[in-house]
Amino acid sequence: MTINIPLRPKSSFDDLGFSATIGAIVKQTQELYLSDGIPWVVGYSGGKDSTAVLQVVWKALAGLAPEQRTKTVHVISTDTLVENPVVALWVTHSLDTMAAAAREQDLPIVPHRLTPAVADTFWVNLIGKGYPAPRPKFRWCTERLKIKPSNTFIRDMVRDHGEAILVLGTRKAESSGRSHRMTELESRRTRDLLSPSQSLPNCLIYSPVENWSNDDVWTFLMQVQNLWGHSNKELLTMYQGASEDGECPLVVDSSTPSCGDSRFGCWTCTLVEKDKSMSAMIQNDEEKEWMLPLLELRNALDVPDDRHLRDFRRMNGSVQLFYDRPIPGPYTQTAREDWLKRLLEAQVWIRENGPEYVRSLELVTLAELEEIRRIWVVDKHEFEDTLPQIYEQTVGEKYQGSSLDEHLPLGPDTVDILRSVIGEDRLHFELVRELLDVEQRHRARARRAGLFDSLEKALKRGFYESKDDALERANARLSAFEKRDDDESPTDLDIADGYVRKVNGGSAQ
């Protein structure tokens, strides 16, 4: 009887042995560091790959004489503000420990916690502007939350120094796609060990563990002490029990896949069918049950059909058709107010029922609440100004935001009068509300430039008697468009109003 024993996958440590292999990588990193004055930027997510790379760099710098440490190594970690809270707390603590250890060891390592601009955060876009929860074909979050903060930092480095070297934990063993991209970039190398960046000019990429397997990474982390004092065994504990073993790398372009399946993704991610990592954390550790409200809110965002929560008009007020059905637009005012209430309820519940280390957890910051409020009142003309009331009723505390009196020329009392006159006709109510708000704002100005343009935009958005009326008009416009001669180009008005049927595939979000 023949027994086939599966062969152990080849390790990067097989040829030279563990110690010699690590020594060679550290020496290679030292030589690359000393070869020029180009600053280094290390991408750090707190996961296993980025931790391994940072340990290699740290070990390399620690092995140099003080006079050789001539350039700063910037460690950047992007916090989307909707990271898995357990991981976010871990990474924040790691960065604090790192900064203290670098000062104590006299190493030129400076950690940076990057966050998106307030106008780009997840909740400002979803609750404020009404963007629907992200989908694979409407992935509005990655650019705003991850790419822009890291790319802004890197471009600043390039602007100040002419070039920058990114030190990343990307590995060929992560996926066949990643292996193909890395191999392709290797062929375009103009310097040994440094590949060009696909999206960032004057940036070169150094991937010291590019040929390591998952087992190699864990072997290294378990056998080599973390030199800034963070426990790699605790990191392993975070990974244990998870259904996936991936992590979010430094994201610098849109080709990077969603991190929703990973231990280190956003808890709001709807780009995947299920948040496996958070579910696993809750299932495998009773102390993590405080995250249940987050999982429930994430699942509420991820509904197959959310048309009942969204306006039938697009963001600019136009009605666009996709096979005779309107392409839904932003979340309605009622839906946005409900999302805010649910988010604050989750925050309150976690603070009251969670362990001590999450008693001050902030799911949405005051700066975000202020921007959401401004968008509602100023941009969307919702001068009811309901955010402070929702906050105080849900949280049980006085809202600490600034006054918006100068943006409330009419005030909530006018809403009661409007509702009593107009009744339940939502479209009519919104139109009159916006017209009154626009006129009142311009009345206080010395010059009323732009008044008629604003009134015209309001009339276009609220022109319809009802949703059925809007669809009837859209179909009529579409029929007229389709009767054009083939050689007749659509007018600017046709394009702007969006009365174009998509007949070659695609989807509508």
Secondary structure in CASP SS format (residue, H / E / C, confidence):
PFRMAT SS
TARGET T0000
AUTHOR 0000-0000-0000
METHOD secondary structure of the structure
MODEL  1
M C 1.00
T C 1.00
I C 1.00
N C 1.00
I C 1.00
P C 1.00
L C 1.00
R C 1.00
P C 1.00
K C 1.00
S C 1.00
S C 1.00
F C 1.00
D C 1.00
D C 1.00
L C 1.00
G C 1.00
F H 1.00
S H 1.00
A H 1.00
T H 1.00
I H 1.00
G H 1.00
A H 1.00
I H 1.00
V H 1.00
K H 1.00
Q H 1.00
T H 1.00
Q H 1.00
E H 1.00
L H 1.00
Y H 1.00
L H 1.00
S C 1.00
D C 1.00
G C 1.00
I C 1.00
P C 1.00
W E 1.00
V E 1.00
V E 1.00
G E 1.00
Y C 1.00
S C 1.00
G C 1.00
G C 1.00
K H 1.00
D H 1.00
S H 1.00
T H 1.00
A H 1.00
V H 1.00
L H 1.00
Q H 1.00
V H 1.00
V H 1.00
W H 1.00
K H 1.00
A H 1.00
L H 1.00
A H 1.00
G C 1.00
L C 1.00
A C 1.00
P H 1.00
E H 1.00
Q H 1.00
R C 1.00
T C 1.00
K C 1.00
T C 1.00
V E 1.00
H E 1.00
V E 1.00
I E 1.00
S E 1.00
T E 1.00
D C 1.00
T C 1.00
L C 1.00
V C 1.00
E E 1.00
N C 1.00
P H 1.00
V H 1.00
V H 1.00
A H 1.00
L H 1.00
W H 1.00
V H 1.00
T H 1.00
H H 1.00
S H 1.00
L H 1.00
D H 1.00
T H 1.00
M H 1.00
A H 1.00
A H 1.00
A H 1.00
A H 1.00
R H 1.00
E H 1.00
Q C 1.00
D C 1.00
L C 1.00
P C 1.00
I E 1.00
V E 1.00
P E 1.00
H E 1.00
R E 1.00
L E 1.00
T C 1.00
P C 1.00
A C 1.00
V H 1.00
A H 1.00
D H 1.00
T C 1.00
F H 1.00
W H 1.00
V H 1.00
N H 1.00
L H 1.00
I H 1.00
G H 1.00
K H 1.00
G C 1.00
Y C 1.00
P C 1.00
A C 1.00
P C 1.00
R E 1.00
P C 1.00
K C 1.00
F E 1.00
R C 1.00
W H 1.00
C H 1.00
T H 1.00
E H 1.00
R H 1.00
L H 1.00
K H 1.00
I H 1.00
K H 1.00
P H 1.00
S H 1.00
N H 1.00
T H 1.00
F H 1.00
I H 1.00
R H 1.00
D H 1.00
M H 1.00
V H 1.00
R H 1.00
D H 1.00
H H 1.00
G C 1.00
E C 1.00
A E 1.00
I E 1.00
L E 1.00
V E 1.00
L C 1.00
G C 1.00
T C 1.00
R C 1.00
K H 1.00
A H 1.00
E H 1.00
S C 1.00
S H 1.00
G H 1.00
R H 1.00
S H 1.00
H H 1.00
R H 1.00
M H 1.00
T H 1.00
E H 1.00
L H 1.00
E H 1.00
S C 1.00
R C 1.00
R C 1.00
T C 1.00
R E 1.00
D C 1.00
L C 1.00
L E 1.00
S E 1.00
P E 1.00
S C 1.00
Q C 1.00
S C 1.00
L C 1.00
P C 1.00
N C 1.00
C E 1.00
L E 1.00
I E 1.00
Y E 1.00
S C 1.00
P C 1.00
V C 1.00
E C 1.00
N C 1.00
W C 1.00
S C 1.00
N H 1.00
D H 1.00
D H 1.00
V H 1.00
W H 1.00
T H 1.00
F H 1.00
L H 1.00
M H 1.00
Q H 1.00
V C 1.00
Q C 1.00
N C 1.00
L C 1.00
W C 1.00
G C 1.00
H C 1.00
S C 1.00
N H 1.00
K H 1.00
E H 1.00
L H 1.00
L H 1.00
T H 1.00
M H 1.00
Y H 1.00
Q C 1.00
G C 1.00
A C 1.00
S C 1.00
E C 1.00
D C 1.00
G C 1.00
E C 1.00
C C 1.00
P C 1.00
L C 1.00
V C 1.00
V C 1.00
D C 1.00
S C 1.00
S C 1.00
T C 1.00
P C 1.00
S C 1.00
C C 1.00
G C 1.00
D C 1.00
S C 1.00
R C 1.00
F C 1.00
G C 1.00
C E 1.00
W C 1.00
T C 1.00
C C 1.00
T C 1.00
L C 1.00
V C 1.00
E C 1.00
K C 1.00
D C 1.00
K H 1.00
S H 1.00
M H 1.00
S H 1.00
A H 1.00
M H 1.00
I H 1.00
Q H 1.00
N H 1.00
D C 1.00
E H 1.00
E H 1.00
K H 1.00
E H 1.00
W H 1.00
M H 1.00
L H 1.00
P H 1.00
L H 1.00
L H 1.00
E H 1.00
L H 1.00
R H 1.00
N H 1.00
A H 1.00
L H 1.00
D C 1.00
V C 1.00
P C 1.00
D C 1.00
D C 1.00
R H 1.00
H H 1.00
L H 1.00
R E 1.00
D C 1.00
F C 1.00
R C 1.00
R C 1.00
M C 1.00
N C 1.00
G C 1.00
S C 1.00
V C 1.00
Q C 1.00
L E 1.00
F E 1.00
Y C 1.00
D C 1.00
R E 1.00
P E 1.00
I C 1.00
P C 1.00
G C 1.00
P C 1.00
Y E 1.00
T C 1.00
Q H 1.00
T H 1.00
A H 1.00
R H 1.00
E H 1.00
D H 1.00
W H 1.00
L H 1.00
K H 1.00
R H 1.00
L H 1.00
L H 1.00
E H 1.00
A H 1.00
Q H 1.00
V H 1.00
W H 1.00
I H 1.00
R H 1.00
E H 1.00
N H 1.00
G C 1.00
P C 1.00
E H 1.00
Y H 1.00
V H 1.00
R C 1.00
S C 1.00
L C 1.00
E C 1.00
L C 1.00
V C 1.00
T C 1.00
L H 1.00
A H 1.00
E H 1.00
L H 1.00
E H 1.00
E H 1.00
I H 1.00
R H 1.00
R H 1.00
I H 1.00
W H 1.00
V H 1.00
V H 1.00
D H 1.00
K C 1.00
H C 1.00
E C 1.00
F C 1.00
E C 1.00
D C 1.00
T C 1.00
L H 1.00
P H 1.00
Q H 1.00
I H 1.00
Y H 1.00
E H 1.00
Q H 1.00
T H 1.00
V H 1.00
G C 1.00
E C 1.00
K C 1.00
Y C 1.00
Q C 1.00
G C 1.00
S C 1.00
S C 1.00
L C 1.00
D H 1.00
E H 1.00
H H 1.00
L C 1.00
P C 1.00
L C 1.00
G C 1.00
P H 1.00
D H 1.00
T H 1.00
V H 1.00
D H 1.00
I H 1.00
L H 1.00
R H 1.00
S H 1.00
V H 1.00
I H 1.00
G C 1.00
E C 1.00
D C 1.00
R H 1.00
L H 1.00
H H 1.00
F H 1.00
E H 1.00
L H 1.00
V H 1.00
R H 1.00
E H 1.00
L H 1.00
L H 1.00
D H 1.00
V H 1.00
E H 1.00
Q H 1.00
R H 1.00
H H 1.00
R H 1.00
A C 1.00
R C 1.00
A C 1.00
R C 1.00
R C 1.00
A C 1.00
G C 1.00
L H 1.00
F H 1.00
D H 1.00
S H 1.00
L H 1.00
E H 1.00
K H 1.00
A H 1.00
L H 1.00
K H 1.00
R H 1.00
G C 1.00
F C 1.00
Y C 1.00
E C 1.00
S C 1.00
K H 1.00
D H 1.00
D H 1.00
A H 1.00
L H 1.00
E H 1.00
R H 1.00
A H 1.00
N H 1.00
A H 1.00
R H 1.00
L H 1.00
S H 1.00
A H 1.00
F H 1.00
E H 1.00
K C 1.00
R C 1.00
D C 1.00
D C 1.00
D C 1.00
E C 1.00
S C 1.00
P C 1.00
T C 1.00
D H 1.00
L H 1.00
D H 1.00
I H 1.00
A H 1.00
D H 1.00
G C 1.00
Y C 1.00
V C 1.00
R C 1.00
K C 1.00
V C 1.00
N C 1.00
G C 1.00
G C 1.00
S C 1.00
A C 1.00
Q C 1.00
END
